[in-house]
Amino acid sequence: MDKIVLASGNQGKLNEFAHLFEQYHIRIVAQGELGVQDVPETGTTFVENAIIKARHAAKITGLPALSDDSGLVVDALGGAPGIYSSRYSETTPGADDATDSGNIDTLLEALSDVAAPQRTAHFMCVLVFMRHHADPTPIICQGQWHGQIATQRAGEQGFGYDPVFYCPTLNKHAAECEKSEKSTVSHRAQALALLIKEMESLLGR
């Protein structure tokens, strides 16, 4: 196995996965490069949406597929934005006009009256690997990165909510972390470490 299709068009995710998989000499190819369009994420959980995306990409390309459904879970907001993290600032459902900056603005507004001790949150990542589209036993792994939502942006690295996600153990915002540093602590890195362990036989280790 030397190529896996990533069931996402998110350049930030593609960069992270490419960096994390390069040590195994596996090329991660974005589904868009292979003519795969996004599939509607009709699930109600991270796991359901990840399976939907992986199955879709594997079926169209005939390649093993990796999908990532991730998001930000804020305790004071009852778990929001959750599975709607990437489209939190949509003006109307299905408008597809949300941006990273807009999502952060919406989040900060929602937390404007919430004191620092109550601004706890965590990034959640669910990875699904399917050997083929009819794989009856996909590999499913989860990772979490705990922190707090800051009141202001900081840092130029990363993507999504990274500029306002403060990690107490690192004493910095996620967007201030270099790739090598983030790849040791992030929710995606934790989930991927579990995935690699499950995939060892497939990777010839």
VOSEFI-206259 format. One record per residue (C-alpha): residue number from 1; residue in one letter; x, y, z. Coordinates in Angstrom, 1 decimal. Each point is the difference from the previous one (the first is absolute). Layout:
# residues N
<pt n="NUM" res="A" u="X" v="Y" w="Z"/>
...
***
This chain:
# residues 205
<pt n="1" res="M" u="0.0" v="0.0" w="0.0"/>
<pt n="2" res="D" u="1.7" v="3.2" w="-1.2"/>
<pt n="3" res="K" u="-3.0" v="2.3" w="-0.6"/>
<pt n="4" res="I" u="-3.1" v="0.9" w="2.1"/>
<pt n="5" res="V" u="-2.8" v="2.3" w="-1.0"/>
<pt n="6" res="L" u="-0.9" v="2.6" w="2.6"/>
<pt n="7" res="A" u="-3.7" v="0.6" w="0.0"/>
<pt n="8" res="S" u="0.3" v="3.7" w="0.4"/>
<pt n="9" res="G" u="0.8" v="3.1" w="-1.9"/>
<pt n="10" res="N" u="1.3" v="1.9" w="3.0"/>
<pt n="11" res="Q" u="3.6" v="1.1" w="-0.8"/>
<pt n="12" res="G" u="0.9" v="0.3" w="3.7"/>
<pt n="13" res="K" u="-1.0" v="-3.6" w="0.6"/>
<pt n="14" res="L" u="1.8" v="-1.2" w="-3.1"/>
<pt n="15" res="N" u="3.2" v="1.7" w="1.1"/>
<pt n="16" res="E" u="-0.2" v="-1.6" w="3.5"/>
<pt n="17" res="F" u="-0.7" v="-3.5" w="-1.3"/>
<pt n="18" res="A" u="2.7" v="0.3" w="-2.7"/>
<pt n="19" res="H" u="2.5" v="1.0" w="2.7"/>
<pt n="20" res="L" u="-1.0" v="-2.8" w="2.3"/>
<pt n="21" res="F" u="0.0" v="-2.8" w="-2.6"/>
<pt n="22" res="E" u="3.2" v="0.9" w="-1.9"/>
<pt n="23" res="Q" u="2.1" v="-2.0" w="2.4"/>
<pt n="24" res="Y" u="-1.9" v="-3.1" w="-1.2"/>
<pt n="25" res="H" u="0.6" v="0.9" w="-3.7"/>
<pt n="26" res="I" u="-3.7" v="0.2" w="-0.5"/>
<pt n="27" res="R" u="-1.4" v="2.8" w="-2.3"/>
<pt n="28" res="I" u="-3.2" v="1.6" w="1.2"/>
<pt n="29" res="V" u="-2.1" v="1.2" w="-2.9"/>
<pt n="30" res="A" u="-2.8" v="2.5" w="0.4"/>
<pt n="31" res="Q" u="-3.3" v="-1.4" w="-1.4"/>
<pt n="32" res="G" u="-0.4" v="3.1" w="-2.2"/>
<pt n="33" res="E" u="3.2" v="-1.0" w="-2.0"/>
<pt n="34" res="L" u="-1.8" v="-3.2" w="-0.9"/>
<pt n="35" res="G" u="-3.2" v="1.7" w="-1.0"/>
<pt n="36" res="V" u="-2.0" v="-0.9" w="3.2"/>
<pt n="37" res="Q" u="-2.5" v="2.6" w="1.1"/>
<pt n="38" res="D" u="-1.1" v="0.5" w="3.6"/>
<pt n="39" res="V" u="-2.7" v="-2.2" w="1.2"/>
<pt n="40" res="P" u="-2.8" v="1.4" w="2.3"/>
<pt n="41" res="E" u="0.9" v="-0.6" w="3.6"/>
<pt n="42" res="T" u="-3.4" v="-1.2" w="1.2"/>
<pt n="43" res="G" u="1.2" v="-1.7" w="3.2"/>
<pt n="44" res="T" u="-0.7" v="1.4" w="3.5"/>
<pt n="45" res="T" u="3.4" v="-1.0" w="1.4"/>
<pt n="46" res="F" u="3.6" v="0.3" w="-0.9"/>
<pt n="47" res="V" u="0.2" v="-3.7" w="-0.5"/>
<pt n="48" res="E" u="-2.9" v="-0.2" w="-2.4"/>
<pt n="49" res="N" u="1.2" v="2.8" w="-2.1"/>
<pt n="50" res="A" u="3.6" v="-1.4" w="-0.2"/>
<pt n="51" res="I" u="-1.4" v="-3.4" w="-1.2"/>
<pt n="52" res="I" u="-2.2" v="1.7" w="-2.6"/>
<pt n="53" res="K" u="2.9" v="2.0" w="-1.5"/>
<pt n="54" res="A" u="2.5" v="-2.9" w="0.0"/>
<pt n="55" res="R" u="-2.4" v="-2.4" w="-1.7"/>
<pt n="56" res="H" u="-0.9" v="2.6" w="-2.7"/>
<pt n="57" res="A" u="3.7" v="0.7" w="-0.9"/>
<pt n="58" res="A" u="0.9" v="-3.7" w="0.0"/>
<pt n="59" res="K" u="-2.9" v="-1.0" w="-2.2"/>
<pt n="60" res="I" u="0.8" v="2.6" w="-2.7"/>
<pt n="61" res="T" u="3.8" v="-0.3" w="0.0"/>
<pt n="62" res="G" u="0.4" v="-3.7" w="0.7"/>
<pt n="63" res="L" u="2.8" v="1.0" w="2.5"/>
<pt n="64" res="P" u="0.2" v="-0.5" w="3.8"/>
<pt n="65" res="A" u="-1.5" v="3.1" w="1.5"/>
<pt n="66" res="L" u="0.7" v="2.0" w="3.1"/>
<pt n="67" res="S" u="-2.6" v="2.5" w="1.4"/>
<pt n="68" res="D" u="0.2" v="2.4" w="2.8"/>
<pt n="69" res="D" u="-3.0" v="1.5" w="1.7"/>
<pt n="70" res="S" u="1.0" v="2.4" w="2.6"/>
<pt n="71" res="G" u="-1.1" v="3.1" w="1.7"/>
<pt n="72" res="L" u="0.0" v="2.2" w="3.1"/>
<pt n="73" res="V" u="-2.1" v="-0.9" w="3.0"/>
<pt n="74" res="V" u="-0.6" v="2.9" w="2.4"/>
<pt n="75" res="D" u="-1.3" v="-0.9" w="3.4"/>
<pt n="76" res="A" u="-1.8" v="3.3" w="0.7"/>
<pt n="77" res="L" u="-1.8" v="-0.3" w="-3.3"/>
<pt n="78" res="G" u="-1.4" v="-3.5" w="0.7"/>
<pt n="79" res="G" u="2.5" v="-1.6" w="-2.3"/>
<pt n="80" res="A" u="-0.4" v="2.4" w="-2.9"/>
<pt n="81" res="P" u="1.2" v="0.6" w="-2.6"/>
<pt n="82" res="G" u="0.7" v="-3.8" w="-0.1"/>
<pt n="83" res="I" u="-0.7" v="-1.7" w="-3.3"/>
<pt n="84" res="Y" u="-0.9" v="3.4" w="-1.5"/>
<pt n="85" res="S" u="3.4" v="1.6" w="0.8"/>
<pt n="86" res="S" u="1.0" v="0.6" w="-3.6"/>
<pt n="87" res="R" u="-3.3" v="1.7" w="-0.8"/>
<pt n="88" res="Y" u="-0.7" v="1.8" w="3.3"/>
<pt n="89" res="S" u="-0.3" v="3.4" w="-1.6"/>
<pt n="90" res="E" u="-2.3" v="-0.9" w="-2.9"/>
<pt n="91" res="T" u="-2.5" v="2.7" w="-0.4"/>
<pt n="92" res="T" u="-2.7" v="-2.5" w="-0.9"/>
<pt n="93" res="P" u="0.1" v="-3.9" w="0.0"/>
<pt n="94" res="G" u="1.7" v="-1.3" w="-3.1"/>
<pt n="95" res="A" u="1.3" v="3.4" w="-1.0"/>
<pt n="96" res="D" u="3.6" v="-1.2" w="-0.1"/>
<pt n="97" res="D" u="1.3" v="3.5" w="0.8"/>
<pt n="98" res="A" u="1.7" v="-0.8" w="3.2"/>
<pt n="99" res="T" u="3.7" v="1.0" w="0.4"/>
<pt n="100" res="D" u="2.6" v="-0.7" w="2.7"/>
<pt n="101" res="S" u="0.0" v="3.6" w="1.0"/>
<pt n="102" res="G" u="-3.8" v="0.2" w="0.0"/>
<pt n="103" res="N" u="-0.2" v="-3.2" w="2.1"/>
<pt n="104" res="I" u="2.4" v="1.5" w="2.6"/>
<pt n="105" res="D" u="-2.0" v="3.2" w="0.1"/>
<pt n="106" res="T" u="-3.2" v="-1.9" w="0.6"/>
<pt n="107" res="L" u="1.6" v="-2.0" w="2.8"/>
<pt n="108" res="L" u="1.5" v="3.0" w="1.8"/>
<pt n="109" res="E" u="-3.4" v="1.7" w="-0.2"/>
<pt n="110" res="A" u="-1.7" v="-3.0" w="1.5"/>
<pt n="111" res="L" u="2.5" v="-0.1" w="2.8"/>
<pt n="112" res="S" u="0.2" v="3.8" w="0.6"/>
<pt n="113" res="D" u="-1.6" v="-0.2" w="3.5"/>
<pt n="114" res="V" u="1.7" v="-3.2" w="1.0"/>
<pt n="115" res="A" u="2.8" v="0.3" w="2.6"/>
<pt n="116" res="A" u="3.4" v="-1.6" w="-0.6"/>
<pt n="117" res="P" u="-0.4" v="-2.9" w="2.4"/>
<pt n="118" res="Q" u="-3.2" v="-1.1" w="-1.9"/>
<pt n="119" res="R" u="1.6" v="0.3" w="-3.5"/>
<pt n="120" res="T" u="1.2" v="-3.6" w="0.0"/>
<pt n="121" res="A" u="-0.1" v="-1.9" w="-3.3"/>
<pt n="122" res="H" u="1.6" v="-2.8" w="-1.9"/>
<pt n="123" res="F" u="0.7" v="-0.8" w="-3.6"/>
<pt n="124" res="M" u="-1.5" v="-3.4" w="-1.0"/>
<pt n="125" res="C" u="1.3" v="-2.1" w="-2.9"/>
<pt n="126" res="V" u="-1.4" v="-3.3" w="-1.3"/>
<pt n="127" res="L" u="2.0" v="-1.8" w="-2.7"/>
<pt n="128" res="V" u="-1.4" v="-2.7" w="-2.1"/>
<pt n="129" res="F" u="2.1" v="-2.2" w="-2.3"/>
<pt n="130" res="M" u="-1.8" v="-2.2" w="-2.5"/>
<pt n="131" res="R" u="1.9" v="-2.6" w="-2.1"/>
<pt n="132" res="H" u="-2.8" v="0.2" w="-2.6"/>
<pt n="133" res="H" u="-3.5" v="1.4" w="-0.2"/>
<pt n="134" res="A" u="-1.6" v="-3.2" w="1.2"/>
<pt n="135" res="D" u="2.4" v="-0.5" w="2.9"/>
<pt n="136" res="P" u="-2.1" v="-1.5" w="2.8"/>
<pt n="137" res="T" u="2.5" v="0.8" w="2.7"/>
<pt n="138" res="P" u="1.4" v="3.5" w="-0.6"/>
<pt n="139" res="I" u="2.7" v="1.1" w="2.5"/>
<pt n="140" res="I" u="-1.4" v="2.8" w="2.2"/>
<pt n="141" res="C" u="2.2" v="2.0" w="2.3"/>
<pt n="142" res="Q" u="-0.7" v="3.1" w="2.1"/>
<pt n="143" res="G" u="2.2" v="2.7" w="1.6"/>
<pt n="144" res="Q" u="-0.7" v="3.1" w="2.1"/>
<pt n="145" res="W" u="2.1" v="3.1" w="0.7"/>
<pt n="146" res="H" u="-1.2" v="1.9" w="3.1"/>
<pt n="147" res="G" u="0.4" v="3.7" w="0.6"/>
<pt n="148" res="Q" u="-1.9" v="3.3" w="0.3"/>
<pt n="149" res="I" u="-1.4" v="2.6" w="-2.4"/>
<pt n="150" res="A" u="2.0" v="3.2" w="0.2"/>
<pt n="151" res="T" u="-1.6" v="3.5" w="-0.4"/>
<pt n="152" res="Q" u="2.3" v="1.0" w="-2.8"/>
<pt n="153" res="R" u="1.8" v="-1.6" w="-2.9"/>
<pt n="154" res="A" u="3.7" v="-0.8" w="0.1"/>
<pt n="155" res="G" u="2.4" v="-1.8" w="-2.4"/>
<pt n="156" res="E" u="0.3" v="-0.5" w="-3.7"/>
<pt n="157" res="Q" u="0.3" v="-3.8" w="-0.2"/>
<pt n="158" res="G" u="-2.8" v="-2.6" w="-0.4"/>
<pt n="159" res="F" u="-3.5" v="0.6" w="-1.2"/>
<pt n="160" res="G" u="-3.6" v="0.0" w="1.2"/>
<pt n="161" res="Y" u="-0.4" v="1.0" w="3.7"/>
<pt n="162" res="D" u="3.8" v="-0.3" w="0.7"/>
<pt n="163" res="P" u="0.5" v="3.8" w="0.6"/>
<pt n="164" res="V" u="-2.4" v="0.0" w="3.0"/>
<pt n="165" res="F" u="0.7" v="-3.4" w="1.4"/>
<pt n="166" res="Y" u="2.3" v="0.3" w="3.0"/>
<pt n="167" res="C" u="1.9" v="-3.0" w="1.2"/>
<pt n="168" res="P" u="1.0" v="0.3" w="3.7"/>
<pt n="169" res="T" u="2.6" v="-2.8" w="-0.1"/>
<pt n="170" res="L" u="1.8" v="1.8" w="-2.8"/>
<pt n="171" res="N" u="-0.8" v="3.5" w="1.2"/>
<pt n="172" res="K" u="-0.8" v="1.2" w="-3.5"/>
<pt n="173" res="H" u="-2.8" v="0.1" w="-2.6"/>
<pt n="174" res="A" u="-0.3" v="-2.9" w="-2.4"/>
<pt n="175" res="A" u="0.8" v="2.4" w="-2.8"/>
<pt n="176" res="E" u="3.4" v="0.8" w="1.6"/>
<pt n="177" res="C" u="1.1" v="-3.6" w="-0.2"/>
<pt n="178" res="E" u="2.4" v="-1.2" w="-2.6"/>
<pt n="179" res="K" u="-1.1" v="-3.1" w="-2.0"/>
<pt n="180" res="S" u="2.5" v="-2.2" w="1.8"/>
<pt n="181" res="E" u="-1.3" v="1.1" w="3.4"/>
<pt n="182" res="K" u="-3.7" v="-0.2" w="-0.9"/>
<pt n="183" res="S" u="0.5" v="-3.5" w="-1.4"/>
<pt n="184" res="T" u="0.9" v="-1.2" w="3.5"/>
<pt n="185" res="V" u="-3.0" v="1.3" w="1.9"/>
<pt n="186" res="S" u="-2.9" v="0.8" w="-2.4"/>
<pt n="187" res="H" u="-3.3" v="-2.0" w="-0.1"/>
<pt n="188" res="R" u="0.8" v="-1.0" w="-3.5"/>
<pt n="189" res="A" u="3.5" v="-1.2" w="1.0"/>
<pt n="190" res="Q" u="-1.4" v="-2.0" w="2.8"/>
<pt n="191" res="A" u="-2.6" v="-1.7" w="-2.2"/>
<pt n="192" res="L" u="2.6" v="-0.6" w="-2.7"/>
<pt n="193" res="A" u="2.3" v="-1.7" w="2.5"/>
<pt n="194" res="L" u="-2.8" v="-2.4" w="0.9"/>
<pt n="195" res="L" u="-0.7" v="-0.5" w="-3.7"/>
<pt n="196" res="I" u="3.6" v="-0.8" w="-0.9"/>
<pt n="197" res="K" u="0.1" v="-2.6" w="2.8"/>
<pt n="198" res="E" u="-3.1" v="-1.6" w="-1.4"/>
<pt n="199" res="M" u="1.4" v="0.1" w="-3.6"/>
<pt n="200" res="E" u="3.5" v="-1.3" w="0.8"/>
<pt n="201" res="S" u="-0.6" v="-3.3" w="-1.8"/>
<pt n="202" res="L" u="-1.3" v="1.9" w="-3.1"/>
<pt n="203" res="L" u="3.1" v="2.3" w="0.1"/>
<pt n="204" res="G" u="2.4" v="-3.0" w="0.1"/>
<pt n="205" res="R" u="1.4" v="0.9" w="3.4"/>
***
